């Protein structure tokens, strides 16, 4: 492994399954609110799954923003090998893949960068109600500022200080399907 790029912040999840797409919503917000210069790339990984393997391998550090089966709205920061016991990571069935499996495969091949996972607990609406949509629940939307703080703390810990582009943009901003998909 010879990663050439310093830092990737990537949001993963399926935005069409409500809260399960919180990581993707956050990265769209971060790209609208901040300029990260050459120090960090901020991307929407959606549900690309194993297609992310080569991309992640290009970086020294990856901050992966995701949703986990846990108390709704609770924010977590953990490494691949220290997943909190109370959460179900990789158990949201709308993923076509499992993030832990991808990271394990990368580790086996020697391509695993330094990975920090920042996640928000969700109870996916579509599982209990049949609801499918791009909108986040009030609980998760109300905790996006906390998710933002943890992600920004991780980014600055890794040496990148973002410049604010839009001081009025708030982390609970509702992005439409067109904003995210197009």
C-alpha positions in Angstrom: 0.0 0.0 0.0 1.3 3.4 -1.0 -1.5 5.9 -0.4 -0.8 9.2 -2.1 -3.6 11.4 -0.8 -3.9 12.5 2.8 -7.6 12.5 3.9 -10.9 11.3 2.6 -14.2 12.1 4.4 -16.8 9.8 2.8 -20.5 9.4 3.7 -22.1 6.1 3.0 -25.7 4.9 3.1 -28.8 4.7 1.1 -30.6 8.1 1.1 -33.8 6.6 -0.2 -34.1 4.8 3.2 -34.5 7.8 5.3 -32.1 7.9 8.3 -29.9 5.2 6.8 -28.6 7.9 4.5 -27.6 10.3 7.3 -23.9 10.0 6.4 -24.5 11.0 2.8 -26.7 13.9 4.0 -23.8 15.1 6.2 -21.2 15.1 3.5 -23.4 17.1 1.2 -23.9 19.6 4.0 -20.1 19.7 4.6 -19.3 20.3 1.0 -21.8 23.1 0.8 -20.7 24.8 4.1 -16.9 24.4 4.0 -13.9 24.5 1.8 -11.4 21.9 2.7 -8.7 23.0 0.3 -6.2 20.4 -0.8 -6.1 18.8 2.7 -9.2 16.7 2.4 -11.6 15.2 -0.2 -15.2 15.0 0.9 -17.3 12.5 -1.1 -20.6 10.8 -1.3 -20.0 7.0 -1.3 -23.7 6.2 -1.3 -24.1 2.4 -1.7 -21.1 1.8 -3.9 -19.9 -1.0 -1.6 -17.0 -2.9 -2.9 -16.5 -0.3 -5.6 -15.1 1.9 -2.9 -12.1 -0.4 -2.2 -9.7 1.2 -4.7 -10.8 4.7 -3.8 -10.3 4.1 0.0 -6.9 2.6 -0.7 -5.6 5.8 -2.3 -5.8 7.6 1.1 -3.6 7.7 4.2 -6.7 8.5 6.5 -10.4 7.9 5.9 -13.2 9.3 8.0 -16.2 7.2 7.1 -19.6 8.7 8.1 -22.4 6.2 8.4 -25.6 5.2 10.2 -25.7 2.3 12.7 -28.4 0.3 14.3 -28.3 2.0 17.8 -30.3 4.4 19.9 -31.6 7.0 17.4 -29.5 10.2 17.4 -26.6 8.9 19.4 -23.3 9.8 17.8 -20.3 7.4 17.9 -16.6 7.6 16.9 -14.8 4.4 16.7 -12.1 2.4 14.8 -12.6 -0.8 12.8 -11.4 -2.9 15.7 -13.2 -1.1 18.6 -16.9 -1.1 17.6 -19.1 -0.3 20.6 -20.9 -3.4 21.8 -24.3 -1.6 21.9 -24.4 -1.0 18.2 -25.2 -3.1 15.2 -22.6 -2.1 12.7 -23.1 -3.5 9.2 -26.6 -4.8 10.1 -28.7 -2.2 8.2 -30.0 -4.4 5.4 -30.4 -1.6 2.9 -26.6 -1.7 2.3 -25.7 -3.9 -0.6 -22.6 -4.6 1.3 -21.2 -4.5 4.8 -18.6 -1.8 5.7 -16.9 -4.1 8.2 -16.5 -6.7 5.5 -15.0 -4.2 3.1 -12.5 -3.0 5.7 -11.5 -6.5 6.7 -10.8 -7.4 3.0 -8.7 -4.3 2.6 -6.8 -5.2 5.7 -6.1 -8.7 4.5 -4.7 -7.3 1.2 -2.6 -4.7 3.0 -4.6 -1.8 1.5 -6.4 -0.6 4.7 -5.8 3.1 5.5 -6.1 4.6 9.0 -10.0 4.5 9.3 -12.2 6.3 11.8 -15.9 5.7 11.7 -18.2 8.5 12.8 -21.8 7.2 12.9 -25.2 8.2 14.1 -27.6 5.7 15.6 -30.8 5.2 13.7 -33.9 3.0 13.6 -34.5 2.8 9.9 -38.0 3.9 9.2 -38.5 1.6 6.3 -38.1 -1.5 8.5 -40.9 -0.6 10.9 -43.2 1.5 8.8 -42.6 0.7 5.2 -41.6 4.4 4.7 -39.1 5.0 2.0 -37.8 8.5 1.3 -34.9 10.9 1.3 -36.1 12.9 4.3 -34.4 12.4 7.7 -36.5 11.8 10.8 -36.8 14.8 13.2 -34.6 12.9 15.8 -31.7 12.3 13.4 -32.0 15.8 11.7 -31.9 17.3 15.2 -28.6 15.5 15.9 -26.8 16.4 12.7 -25.0 19.3 14.5 -23.5 16.8 16.9 -22.5 14.5 14.0 -20.9 17.5 12.3 -19.0 18.5 15.4 -17.5 15.0 15.7 -16.6 14.8 12.1 -15.0 18.3 12.1 -13.1 17.4 15.3 -11.7 14.3 13.5 -10.7 16.3 10.4 -8.9 19.0 12.4 -7.2 16.2 14.5 -5.8 15.0 11.2 -4.4 18.5 10.4 -7.1 20.0 8.1 -8.8 23.2 9.1 -11.8 23.9 6.9 -12.8 27.4 5.8 -16.4 28.4 6.1 -18.1 29.2 2.8 -21.7 29.7 4.0 -22.0 30.8 7.6 -25.8 30.7 7.4 -26.1 27.0 6.4 -27.2 24.7 9.2 -26.5 21.0 9.7 -30.2 20.3 9.9 -30.7 21.6 6.3 -33.0 19.4 4.3 -31.5 18.3 1.0 -33.8 17.2 -1.7 -33.3 14.1 -3.8 -32.1 16.3 -6.6 -29.5 18.0 -4.4 -28.1 14.7 -3.4 -28.4 12.5 -6.5 -27.6 15.1 -9.2 
